[in-house]
Structures are given as C-alpha cells and as structure tokens.
Amino acid sequence: MDSMNKNLSQFFNVPVQPDSKPTAIAGGTFNNNNFQKDYELVQGNFKDLLNNGSIALESALKVATESDSPRAFEVVAILLKTLADLNNNVIDVHKKVKDTTAVKTEIKQTNNSVFLGSTTDLQNILNKDRSTNKIIDAEIVNNEPKQ
C-alpha cells in the first residue's frame, strides 16, 4: 500500500502523507456537564421536530381535505403516528435521565431476627422511659466531719 501511495504522490506531484493509525478513544467516565449539554440538545431537537411536525400535519391535513385523496389521508395518518412516537421518545428521554442521575439507595431489610434476652430486657430497650434500669446521675459529696 505504501508503494501505491508513493507512486500516486509522485504522479500528482504532492507530498507523501504518512499513514495515520487510529487512536484509542478513552471512555467510560461520566461527565455531568457534558451530559447536561447533551440532554438539552436532545430535548431541543425533539421540540423542534414536534413543532415542524405539527406545521407539516396542518398542511397535509389541508391538502387531504381539499383533494379527498386516500393517499393524502394515509400520509396524514403516518404523520400522526410519527408525532405520537416522537412524544413517546420525549418521555423516554426524561425517564432515562431520571434513571441516570437518580441517587441509588439500598434498603437493607432484616427478616427473622431473634432477640436473646428476657421480656424485661426487651421492654427496657423498646421503651426507655418506662425502663426499670433507670440511671440516676449523682454527685459524690465528701462527708468529712467538720472541725
């Protein structure tokens, strides 16, 4: 291949271009700023498509009613289906953004836990106000005889 490139460059009297090797693109990192820009771009594109589709639908409907052609009504039906699909795509984009940016929390649930202790101990743990093991804060006073 190199010899053919050299021959062609000599024939056309242009400098030889070195073969460029494809570079690896780093990926796998999530950049919130780029994501937000891309989301806004996609959202704007969908809105533009819906607006243009609505204008086209009005025009196609006028043509269909004036011509009474079955093909014109078929075009209107296809355009209506396309606009409905676009609306569903807008909702899907919102769901995907919500799923992507949502904070995922894990709910840890314990089933079949067993308490080893007496019923008095359990009541003391559950209701500390009614606990029989009340702690009384006391201060030790030195009771030395006075002289």
DOGU-152011 format. One record per residue (C-alpha): residue number from 1; x, y negated, z negated; residue in three letters; chain. Coordinates in steps of 0.05 Angstrom, whole numbers, plus 32768, in hexadecimal, padded with zeros to 4 digits. Layout:
+-----+------+-------+------+------+-------+
|  nr | east | north |   up | rest | kette |
+-----+------+-------+------+------+-------+
| NUM |    X |     Y |    Z |  ala |     A |
...
+-----+------+-------+------+------+-------+
//
This chain:
+-----+------+-------+------+------+-------+
|  nr | east | north |   up | rest | kette |
+-----+------+-------+------+------+-------+
|   1 | 8000 |  8000 | 8000 |  met |     A |
|   2 | 803A |  7FD2 | 7FF1 |  asp |     A |
|   3 | 8057 |  7FDA | 8037 |  ser |     A |
|   4 | 8014 |  7FC8 | 8056 |  met |     A |
|   5 | 8010 |  7F89 | 802B |  asn |     A |
|   6 | 8057 |  7F75 | 8040 |  lys |     A |
|   7 | 8047 |  7F81 | 8089 |  asn |     A |
|   8 | 8007 |  7F58 | 8086 |  leu |     A |
|   9 | 8029 |  7F1F | 8060 |  ser |     A |
|  10 | 8060 |  7F1E | 8095 |  gln |     A |
|  11 | 802E |  7F1F | 80CE |  phe |     A |
|  12 | 8004 |  7EE6 | 80B1 |  phe |     A |
|  13 | 8041 |  7EC2 | 8096 |  asn |     A |
|  14 | 8029 |  7EBE | 804E |  val |     A |
|  15 | 804F |  7ECF | 800E |  pro |     A |
|  16 | 8047 |  7F14 | 7FF1 |  val |     A |
|  17 | 8017 |  7F17 | 7FB6 |  gln |     A |
|  18 | 802C |  7F48 | 7F80 |  pro |     A |
|  19 | 7FF8 |  7F7D | 7F6E |  asp |     A |
|  20 | 7FD2 |  7F68 | 7F32 |  ser |     A |
|  21 | 7FC1 |  7F9D | 7EFF |  lys |     A |
|  22 | 7F7F |  7F9A | 7EDB |  pro |     A |
|  23 | 7F85 |  7F82 | 7E94 |  thr |     A |
|  24 | 7F60 |  7FA2 | 7E5B |  ala |     A |
|  25 | 7F29 |  7F77 | 7E3E |  ile |     A |
|  26 | 7F25 |  7F77 | 7DF3 |  ala |     A |
|  27 | 7EDF |  7F83 | 7DD9 |  gly |     A |
|  28 | 7EB9 |  7F9C | 7D9E |  gly |     A |
|  29 | 7EBA |  7F5C | 7D75 |  thr |     A |
|  30 | 7E7C |  7F34 | 7D66 |  phe |     A |
|  31 | 7E81 |  7EE9 | 7D6E |  asn |     A |
|  32 | 7E44 |  7EC6 | 7D52 |  asn |     A |
|  33 | 7E50 |  7E86 | 7D79 |  asn |     A |
|  34 | 7E53 |  7EAA | 7DBB |  asn |     A |
|  35 | 7E17 |  7ED3 | 7DA8 |  phe |     A |
|  36 | 7DEE |  7E95 | 7D99 |  gln |     A |
|  37 | 7E02 |  7E75 | 7DDB |  lys |     A |
|  38 | 7DF1 |  7EB4 | 7E01 |  asp |     A |
|  39 | 7DAE |  7EB9 | 7DDE |  tyr |     A |
|  40 | 7D9D |  7E71 | 7DEE |  glu |     A |
|  41 | 7DB1 |  7E7D | 7E37 |  leu |     A |
|  42 | 7D86 |  7EBB | 7E3D |  val |     A |
|  43 | 7D4C |  7E98 | 7E1B |  gln |     A |
|  44 | 7D52 |  7E5D | 7E4B |  gly |     A |
|  45 | 7D55 |  7E8B | 7E87 |  asn |     A |
|  46 | 7D17 |  7EB0 | 7E72 |  phe |     A |
|  47 | 7CF2 |  7E6E | 7E67 |  lys |     A |
|  48 | 7D07 |  7E55 | 7EAC |  asp |     A |
|  49 | 7CF1 |  7E96 | 7ECC |  leu |     A |
|  50 | 7CAD |  7E93 | 7EA9 |  leu |     A |
|  51 | 7CA2 |  7E4A | 7EBE |  asn |     A |
|  52 | 7CB6 |  7E58 | 7F06 |  asn |     A |
|  53 | 7C8B |  7E97 | 7F06 |  gly |     A |
|  54 | 7C4F |  7E70 | 7EED |  ser |     A |
|  55 | 7C57 |  7E3E | 7F25 |  ile |     A |
|  56 | 7C5F |  7E76 | 7F58 |  ala |     A |
|  57 | 7C22 |  7E99 | 7F3B |  leu |     A |
|  58 | 7BF7 |  7E5B | 7F44 |  glu |     A |
|  59 | 7C0E |  7E53 | 7F8C |  ser |     A |
|  60 | 7C04 |  7E9D | 7F9C |  ala |     A |
|  61 | 7BBF |  7E9B | 7F7D |  leu |     A |
|  62 | 7BAB |  7E5F | 7FA8 |  lys |     A |
|  63 | 7BC3 |  7E84 | 7FE6 |  val |     A |
|  64 | 7B9F |  7EC3 | 7FD2 |  ala |     A |
|  65 | 7B5C |  7EA0 | 7FC5 |  thr |     A |
|  66 | 7B60 |  7E78 | 8006 |  glu |     A |
|  67 | 7B74 |  7EB2 | 8033 |  ser |     A |
|  68 | 7B4B |  7EEA | 8013 |  asp |     A |
|  69 | 7B83 |  7F18 | 8027 |  ser |     A |
|  70 | 7B8C |  7F59 | 7FFF |  pro |     A |
|  71 | 7BD8 |  7F53 | 8006 |  arg |     A |
|  72 | 7BD7 |  7F0E | 7FE7 |  ala |     A |
|  73 | 7BB0 |  7F29 | 7FAB |  phe |     A |
|  74 | 7BE2 |  7F62 | 7FA6 |  glu |     A |
|  75 | 7C1A |  7F2F | 7FA2 |  val |     A |
|  76 | 7BF5 |  7F0A | 7F6B |  val |     A |
|  77 | 7BEC |  7F4B | 7F44 |  ala |     A |
|  78 | 7C36 |  7F5C | 7F4A |  ile |     A |
|  79 | 7C49 |  7F15 | 7F34 |  leu |     A |
|  80 | 7C1B |  7F1B | 7EF8 |  leu |     A |
|  81 | 7C3C |  7F5D | 7EE4 |  lys |     A |
|  82 | 7C81 |  7F3E | 7EEC |  thr |     A |
|  83 | 7C6F |  7F04 | 7EC0 |  leu |     A |
|  84 | 7C53 |  7F33 | 7E8B |  ala |     A |
|  85 | 7C94 |  7F5B | 7E8D |  asp |     A |
|  86 | 7CBB |  7F1A | 7E84 |  leu |     A |
|  87 | 7C92 |  7F09 | 7E47 |  asn |     A |
|  88 | 7CA1 |  7F4E | 7E2A |  asn |     A |
|  89 | 7CEB |  7F44 | 7E39 |  asn |     A |
|  90 | 7CEA |  7F02 | 7E11 |  val |     A |
|  91 | 7CCC |  7F27 | 7DD5 |  ile |     A |
|  92 | 7D00 |  7F5F | 7DDD |  asp |     A |
|  93 | 7D39 |  7F2D | 7DDC |  val |     A |
|  94 | 7D1E |  7F0F | 7D9C |  his |     A |
|  95 | 7D19 |  7F54 | 7D7C |  lys |     A |
|  96 | 7D60 |  7F66 | 7D92 |  lys |     A |
|  97 | 7D7B |  7F24 | 7D76 |  val |     A |
|  98 | 7D57 |  7F31 | 7D34 |  lys |     A |
|  99 | 7D73 |  7F77 | 7D30 |  asp |     A |
| 100 | 7DB9 |  7F60 | 7D41 |  thr |     A |
| 101 | 7DBC |  7F26 | 7D11 |  thr |     A |
| 102 | 7D93 |  7F44 | 7CD8 |  ala |     A |
| 103 | 7DB8 |  7F54 | 7C98 |  val |     A |
| 104 | 7DB4 |  7F9E | 7C8C |  lys |     A |
| 105 | 7DA7 |  7FB3 | 7C45 |  thr |     A |
| 106 | 7DA7 |  7FF9 | 7C2B |  glu |     A |
| 107 | 7D72 |  800D | 7BF9 |  ile |     A |
| 108 | 7D8C |  8041 | 7BC9 |  lys |     A |
| 109 | 7D55 |  806A | 7BAB |  gln |     A |
| 110 | 7D5E |  809D | 7B74 |  thr |     A |
| 111 | 7D2E |  80D7 | 7B72 |  asn |     A |
| 112 | 7D27 |  810B | 7B3B |  asn |     A |
| 113 | 7D51 |  80E8 | 7B07 |  ser |     A |
| 114 | 7D53 |  8107 | 7AC3 |  val |     A |
| 115 | 7D5B |  80E3 | 7A80 |  phe |     A |
| 116 | 7D80 |  810A | 7A4A |  leu |     A |
| 117 | 7D6C |  80EF | 7A07 |  gly |     A |
| 118 | 7D33 |  80E8 | 79D7 |  ser |     A |
| 119 | 7CF3 |  80C2 | 79E4 |  thr |     A |
| 120 | 7D09 |  808F | 79B1 |  thr |     A |
| 121 | 7D49 |  8083 | 79D8 |  asp |     A |
| 122 | 7D21 |  807B | 7A18 |  leu |     A |
| 123 | 7CF1 |  8049 | 79F7 |  gln |     A |
| 124 | 7D2C |  8022 | 79DD |  asn |     A |
| 125 | 7D4A |  801D | 7A23 |  ile |     A |
| 126 | 7D08 |  800A | 7A45 |  leu |     A |
| 127 | 7CEE |  7FD9 | 7A12 |  asn |     A |
| 128 | 7D26 |  7FB6 | 79EE |  lys |     A |
| 129 | 7CF5 |  7F88 | 79C7 |  asp |     A |
| 130 | 7CD4 |  7FC3 | 79A5 |  arg |     A |
| 131 | 7D16 |  7FE7 | 799B |  ser |     A |
| 132 | 7D22 |  8008 | 7958 |  thr |     A |
| 133 | 7D6D |  7FFC | 795E |  asn |     A |
| 134 | 7D6C |  7FB1 | 7957 |  lys |     A |
| 135 | 7DAE |  7F90 | 794F |  ile |     A |
| 136 | 7DB0 |  7F5A | 791C |  ile |     A |
| 137 | 7DE6 |  7F26 | 7922 |  asp |     A |
| 138 | 7E02 |  7F19 | 78DD |  ala |     A |
| 139 | 7E3B |  7EF0 | 78C3 |  glu |     A |
| 140 | 7E69 |  7F0B | 788D |  ile |     A |
| 141 | 7E70 |  7EDA | 7855 |  val |     A |
| 142 | 7EA8 |  7EDF | 7824 |  asn |     A |
| 143 | 7E88 |  7EE9 | 77DF |  asn |     A |
| 144 | 7EC3 |  7EDC | 77B3 |  glu |     A |
| 145 | 7EB4 |  7EC5 | 776D |  pro |     A |
| 146 | 7EBD |  7E7C | 7762 |  lys |     A |
| 147 | 7EF0 |  7E65 | 7730 |  gln |     A |
+-----+------+-------+------+------+-------+
//
